[in-house]
Amino acid sequence: MKLRGYNATIVWLAVVGTVTALTCVAIVGCGLLQRFELMVFALLAWAITNLVIVWAIGGNHRKGVRLNNDAVLLITRGDLEHANAKLRTAVSGVFPRDVVAMALFNQGVVAVRTRDLETAKARFRESVAMSGGFRLTRARGLYEGLSGAQLAFSCAVTGELDEAEACLSRLDGPGRASPLAVAYAARARATLALKRGKLEDVVAILDGERALLRNALAQNDAVLSEAMRAYALSRLGDAYRAAARTTAPIYADDLARAYVRSMLPEVEPVLVQQ
């Protein structure tokens, strides 16, 4: 699928710069001709043109955001097919890069939910790439952080541990630390530590962000995080840093159990049937 996102900031600056330059030329020419009424008309045309540019770009951005919001609502209802249709419209249409990055991120989320991690990694990589470029907004950092953390998690699950670590190393920076991005990054770091057999690190990471993980992650991902912690503690003999730990039963329905099994099958035995 061809990505056609445009950088709204650069487009706005280019058009405004061109219109302003032409207006300056017109004003100088009218001044030389002493046509002061035309100078006023040129300034008025400049103002109206700028308003039209802002309205057009803003309207296009709002349309793309609505597509994403509609898709997210469909995802929460479990209607992934129609959600993907709306996201494909946002990705393939002519929208600002921020909107396309958002849609690619949401496509990656759908792919994770359907356990298609190869597709998920491709969408998250595209989202990170689409987030690049000069911006006057914080949206670049937002979707770089969200998609980068999800990409790190997906790579860790599929055994691409070096790439997962590289993704995590790029997450630090202004604008990237939204609560959800922090939660995704903590889950990715814990998964990477689990895959490398660093069980004490798994517990430390998940304990450090436990409240955030519970509140920010969707139900299945929250269950996965709790299962990783319980599994690590069980392998450590239910002790961590010389202190005994107890783990409450982790109840999971069939959907949550299937999700955990598909991501980290080794931790599934700690789940209790709901």
Backbone hydrogen bonds, N-H to C=O, Kabsch-Sander energy under -0.5 kcal/mol:
donor,donor_aa,acceptor,acceptor_aa,energy
4,R,2,K,-0.5
4,R,91,V,-0.9
6,Y,95,F,-1.8
8,A,6,Y,-1.0
11,V,7,N,-2.4
12,W,8,A,-2.6
13,L,9,T,-2.5
14,A,10,I,-2.7
15,V,11,V,-2.6
16,V,12,W,-2.7
17,G,13,L,-2.4
18,T,14,A,-2.2
19,V,15,V,-2.8
20,T,16,V,-2.7
21,A,17,G,-2.3
22,L,18,T,-2.4
23,T,19,V,-2.3
24,C,20,T,-2.4
25,V,21,A,-2.1
26,A,22,L,-2.4
27,I,23,T,-2.7
28,V,24,C,-2.4
29,G,25,V,-2.5
30,C,26,A,-2.6
31,G,27,I,-2.4
32,L,28,V,-2.2
33,L,29,G,-1.7
34,Q,31,G,-0.8
35,R,30,C,-3.2
36,F,34,Q,-1.0
38,L,35,R,-0.7
39,M,35,R,-1.3
40,V,36,F,-1.8
41,F,37,E,-1.7
42,A,38,L,-2.5
43,L,39,M,-2.1
44,L,40,V,-2.3
45,A,41,F,-2.6
46,W,42,A,-2.3
47,A,43,L,-2.2
48,I,44,L,-2.5
49,T,45,A,-2.5
50,N,46,W,-2.1
51,L,47,A,-2.0
52,V,48,I,-2.4
53,I,49,T,-2.3
54,V,50,N,-2.4
55,W,51,L,-2.4
56,A,52,V,-2.8
57,I,53,I,-2.6
58,G,54,V,-2.4
59,G,55,W,-2.5
60,N,56,A,-2.1
61,H,57,I,-2.3
62,R,58,G,-2.5
63,K,59,G,-2.1
64,G,60,N,-1.9
65,V,61,H,-2.4
66,R,62,R,-2.4
67,L,63,K,-1.8
68,N,64,G,-1.9
69,N,65,V,-3.0
70,D,66,R,-2.8
71,A,67,L,-2.0
72,V,68,N,-2.6
73,L,69,N,-2.1
74,L,70,D,-2.0
75,I,71,A,-2.4
76,T,72,V,-2.3
77,R,73,L,-1.1
78,G,75,I,-1.5
79,D,74,L,-2.4
80,L,78,G,-1.5
83,A,79,D,-1.7
84,N,80,L,-2.5
85,A,81,E,-1.6
86,K,82,H,-1.8
87,L,83,A,-2.2
88,R,84,N,-2.6
89,T,85,A,-1.6
90,A,86,K,-1.8
91,V,87,L,-2.4
92,S,88,R,-2.7
93,G,89,T,-1.5
95,F,93,G,-1.2
97,R,6,Y,-2.6
99,V,96,P,-0.6
100,V,96,P,-2.0
101,A,97,R,-2.9
102,M,98,D,-1.9
103,A,99,V,-2.3
104,L,100,V,-2.7
105,F,101,A,-2.2
106,N,102,M,-2.2
107,Q,103,A,-2.3
108,G,104,L,-2.2
109,V,105,F,-2.1
110,V,106,N,-2.2
111,A,107,Q,-2.2
112,V,108,G,-2.3
113,R,109,V,-2.3
114,T,110,V,-1.7
115,R,112,V,-1.6
116,D,111,A,-3.0
117,L,115,R,-1.0
120,A,116,D,-2.1
121,K,117,L,-2.6
122,A,118,E,-1.7
123,R,119,T,-2.4
124,F,120,A,-2.6
125,R,121,K,-2.4
126,E,122,A,-2.1
127,S,123,R,-2.2
128,V,124,F,-2.3
129,A,125,R,-2.3
130,M,126,E,-2.6
131,S,127,S,-1.3
132,G,129,A,-1.3
142,L,138,R,-1.7
143,Y,139,A,-2.1
144,E,140,R,-2.0
145,G,141,G,-2.2
146,L,142,L,-2.4
147,S,143,Y,-2.0
148,G,144,E,-2.0
149,A,145,G,-2.1
150,Q,146,L,-2.1
151,L,147,S,-2.6
152,A,148,G,-2.2
153,F,149,A,-2.1
154,S,150,Q,-2.5
155,C,151,L,-2.6
156,A,152,A,-2.3
157,V,153,F,-2.4
158,T,154,S,-1.8
159,G,156,A,-1.1
160,E,155,C,-2.6
161,L,159,G,-1.6
164,A,160,E,-2.1
165,E,161,L,-2.4
166,A,162,D,-2.2
167,C,163,E,-2.6
168,L,164,A,-2.2
169,S,165,E,-2.0
170,R,166,A,-0.9
170,R,167,C,-0.8
171,L,168,L,-1.4
176,R,173,G,-1.6
178,S,176,R,-0.8
182,V,178,S,-2.5
183,A,179,P,-2.3
184,Y,180,L,-2.7
185,A,181,A,-2.5
186,A,182,V,-2.4
187,R,183,A,-2.3
188,A,184,Y,-2.3
189,R,185,A,-2.7
190,A,186,A,-2.5
191,T,187,R,-2.2
192,L,188,A,-2.6
193,A,189,R,-2.5
194,L,190,A,-2.4
195,K,191,T,-2.4
196,R,192,L,-1.5
197,G,194,L,-1.4
198,K,193,A,-2.7
199,L,197,G,-1.4
202,V,198,K,-1.6
203,V,199,L,-1.9
204,A,200,E,-2.4
205,I,201,D,-2.7
206,L,202,V,-2.3
207,D,203,V,-2.7
208,G,204,A,-1.9
209,E,205,I,-1.1
210,R,207,D,-1.0
213,L,209,E,-2.8
214,R,210,R,-2.1
215,N,211,A,-1.9
216,A,212,L,-3.1
217,L,213,L,-1.5
222,A,218,A,-2.7
223,V,219,Q,-2.3
224,L,220,N,-2.2
225,S,221,D,-2.2
226,E,222,A,-2.2
227,A,223,V,-2.5
228,M,224,L,-2.3
229,R,225,S,-2.0
230,A,226,E,-2.5
231,Y,227,A,-2.5
232,A,228,M,-2.5
233,L,229,R,-2.5
234,S,230,A,-2.3
235,R,231,Y,-2.0
236,L,232,A,-1.4
237,G,234,S,-1.0
238,D,233,L,-3.9
239,A,233,L,-0.5
240,Y,243,A,-2.5
243,A,240,Y,-1.1
245,R,238,D,-2.8
248,A,246,T,-0.5
250,I,270,V,-0.6
251,Y,249,P,-0.8
252,A,272,V,-2.4
257,R,253,D,-2.6
258,A,254,D,-2.4
259,Y,255,L,-2.1
260,V,256,A,-2.6
261,R,257,R,-2.6
262,S,258,A,-1.9
263,M,259,Y,-1.7
264,L,260,V,-2.7
267,V,264,L,-1.9
268,E,265,P,-0.9
270,V,267,V,-1.5
271,L,268,E,-2.3
272,V,250,I,-3.2
274,Q,252,A,-1.7
